[in-house]
Amino acid sequence: MNIAIVTGASSGMGRDFVSAVDQEYNLDEIWVIARREVRLNALEGTVKAKIRPLVLDLSLNSSIDTIGALLEKERPSVKILVNAAGYGVFGAFTDNTLEETTGIIDLNDKSLVAVTYTVLPYMKENSAIINLGSNSSWQPVPYMAVYGASKAFVLSFSRALSMELRNRSIKVLAVCPGWIKTEFFDRAVHDDTIKYYDRFYESKDVVARAMKDLRKGKLASILGLPVRMQVRLVKFLPVKLIMNIWCKQQGK
């Protein structure tokens, strides 16, 4: 049985990746993972493959165990894994709760690594892993400090893993978009700490670019010339200058 696994599938980029992988691969099932059961069930009938909803909170170790047990029972061939689950919280580091702050690391990093580790034994040649990073992956981001650091981890992990898996012909792609119009902001924004957004991109366009870059074997996917130019500048400018520019944009 050929399957795809998509975390964070109930909304935003995760949901759009469900459609994208269905079009890209010949799949029997897509295992969609998120906490919102109604949203997951609503995906049934929107794609060719059968949808198998797994209502799980990936920040819990028991959820990783559930995925592992199901894989062991079904023994599928996982053609693609999309790690799209994650969240962020805007604000000064000391203004956010410890639970919110460590939760970002648990979901964006710890669960991503755990899901990847659990799924990899069921991946064969010409399969792929897509990890959702961010434009924040490339630089420290004051007032989004933990979120930015969590996405820097995703980029570094994805690049290193791609080299380890190249002899198995398994591709690994980090998707590092700029601002995207999704429900991410419903949880991230508490006040006007972050007030400057240069431009927004559509989730479906970011996903389409990611699938194109995956076919090309790229290590990172970045939609939009302005975002790509920013990433290039960050590589050459002093880190302190980059952070000062960001803070000035936010009125800090």
N, C-alpha and C positions, 0 to 999 in steps of 0.2 A: 504494500500500500504506500503510495507516494503522498506525502503531506507537506504542508507549510505550517509553521507556528508563528503567530503574531501576538506579541504582548502589547498592552495598551490599546487594544483593538476596538474599544467602545466609542472612540471619538478621535478627531483630529487626524494626525498623520498615521496613526495605527490603523484607523478605519480605512483610510485611503490606500494604505499598503495592502490591505486585504484584497481590494479590487485589483491592484497592480500585480500582485503575485499570482492571482487567479488567471489573469490574462497572459502572464509570462510563462507559466509552467502548466504542465498537464498533471493536475492534482486530483486525487480522490477525495481528500478532506483538507480543510483548513482549520486548525485548532486555534481558536481565538480566545485570548486570555485577558481578563479585566475583572473589576469588582462589580460592575453594573450588569446584572443578568438580563434585564429588559433590552438594553442596548445590544448586547451580544446576540440575543435571540432574533433581534430585528435584522441581523445580517443574513439570515437564512433566506434564500431565494434571490439575493442581490448578486450572486456570483454563480458560476457553473459548478464549482466543487461543493461538496457537502460541508456545512458549517458545524463544527463541534465546539459548543461554548464551554469554557472552563472558567467558572466564577471563582477567582482566587485573588487574594491579596499577596502580591509577590514579595512584600517586605517581611512576610512570615516564612520561617524555615519549613513549616509544615506544607506550605504551598509548593515549594520546590520538591519536597518528598512526593507530593501528589503527582506532579508532572513526571517524575522519575518512575514511579510505580506504573503509571499509565503507559509510558514508553516501553517499559519492560514487558508489560502484558501484551501490547499490540505489536511491538517490534516493527514499526514503520520505517520507511526510508524518508528522512527529512530533507526535502529538496532545498528549502530555505527557511532560515530563522530570522525573524525581524524583532529586535529588541527595541520597542517604541515606548514602553512604559516609563514614566518619569514625571517629575514635577519640580517647580522652583518656587521660591518665596522672595519677593523683593523687599529690601529694607536693610538697615544697618544690622550688622551681625549681632549686636547685643540687644536689639529690639525684637528679634524673633525668638520664639520659644525654643528650648532645647529639643523638644519633641519634633517640631517642624524642621529644625536644622539637621538633626541626625537622620530624620526620616528621608531627607533628600539623598543622603549618602546611601542609606539602606536600599532605596528603590532605584536610583539612577546608576549606582555602581555595584553594590553587593549583589542585588538580585540579578542584574544583567550578567555578572560573572557566573553566578550560580546556575542560571538558566542555560547559559552557553555551555558550561561544563557538563551539565546534565544531558543536554541534547546532542553534543558532538559525537558520542559513540554511535549515533544513529544516522550520521551524515556520511555520504559516500562521495566519490569523485564528482566534480562538476556541480556540487551544491554550494550554498552561499550563506553568509551571515551578514545582516545589515544591523548596525548599531546606531541609534539616534544620538548624535552629538549636538553641537550648537556652534554658532559663530563665537560663542563664549569659550569654546574649546581652545582658542588660539591665544588668549590673553587673560590676565587677572582682571576681574570685574568688581570693583568696589560697589557695595550696596546690593550685590548679587554674589557675594564672595564664595559661599559654599556651592551654590548652583554652578557658577563658572568653573570652580575647581572640579566639581563632579563631572562636568563635560570635558574638561581637559584630560581627566582620567580615561574617559570613554575613547577619546581620540588616540591617546598613547597606547591603551590596551588593544584597540582595534588594529593599529599599525603593526605592533609587535606580533599579535596573533596571526596576522596575514602572512608573515614570514614563516612562522612555525608551521602553518598549514599548507604552504605552497606545494610541498611534495605530495600532499594528498589531493591537490587540485581543488581545494576549497577556498573560495574567495571571501574576503572580509572587507566590508565597506563601512566607513564612518560617514554619516550624513550630517553636515555641519551648516545648517541654514541660518539666515538672519531672522528677523522678526516674522512670525507667521500668524495668520488669523485663525486661532484655535481657542478652545476652552482653557488652554493653559493659563490665560490671563485671569480667568475667574478665580483661580486659587492663588496665583502669584501676586496679584496687585491688592495691597491692603490700604495704600495711601498714594500720595503723589511723589514718593521718593524717586521713582523712575518716571520722568516726564517727557523725555525726548526719544522719539522713535523716528528714525530717518525715513524708513519705508517698510511696507508690509508686503509679504509674498503669500500666495495661495498655497495651501497644503498640497493640493493635487499637483501643482506645478513642481513643487519640491520633490515629491514622490516620483513623478515622471522623469525628472532629471536624475534622480538616484538610480532608477532602473536602467537608464541609458548608461550612466557611469559604471554601474555594476557589470554590464555587458562588456564594457571596454577594459575592465580589470583595474579600475582606479582604486586608490586607497581611501580617498576622501571625495565627497560630492558637495559642491557649493553652487547654489543657484544664484545667478545675478552677477553682472560685471562689477557693480559697486561693492558687493560683498567680497568678491575675489580680489579686487584691488585693495580693500581694507586688509585682508589677510596677508597680502604681499607686503604692505607697508609695515604691519606689525612685526614682521620678521626682521626688519632693518632698523626700526626706531627703538630708542631706549624704552624699557618697560615703564619707568617712572613717567616719561612723557606721555605714553599711551594712556596710562591711568589718569593723568592730569587732564588730558583732552576729554576723556569720558566723563570725569567729574564736572568739568566745566559745562559740558553739554547738559548735564543733569542739574545744573545750578548749585553745585556743591563747592 
